[in-house]
Amino acid sequence: MKEKFLEYCNNNQKTENYQTQLLQLYADKLFKLAGHEKKPEKLEGEIGRYYNLFMEIIQSEDSVYNKKTILDYINNSWLFKPRIYLYSQLNQHDNAIIELFNNAKTGKKKF
């Protein structure tokens, strides 16, 4: 019920609070389905759906969510690309470079 309400608000009356809550809810769904630290083998099914919804909002030019709150929420998770994107949006380029370097050093493919 909460998900439908927040999606309705996001589609009809975007506010920072509701959009931030919706992104946290999507992250929670992803972590419940795939775990927090271990990345899934493939982004398909429900995991793919929630990942795409999450990415669509964070990359939208008309988004109003709290970027710092979402970055803190997904920190130390398998959501690599969203963290890099959020670091760049917050002008924390050093942190993005460190994450990119660590990812390249380990040779792991992350989402």
HELIX and SHEET records of a PDB file:
HELIX    1   1 LYS A    2  ASN A   12  1                                  11    
HELIX    2   2 GLU A   16  ALA A   34  1                                  19    
HELIX    3   3 GLY A   45  GLN A   59  1                                  15    
HELIX    4   4 LYS A   67  ILE A   74  1                                   8    
HELIX    5   5 PHE A   80  GLN A   89  1                                  10    
HELIX    6   6 HIS A   93  THR A  106  1                                  14    
END                                                                             
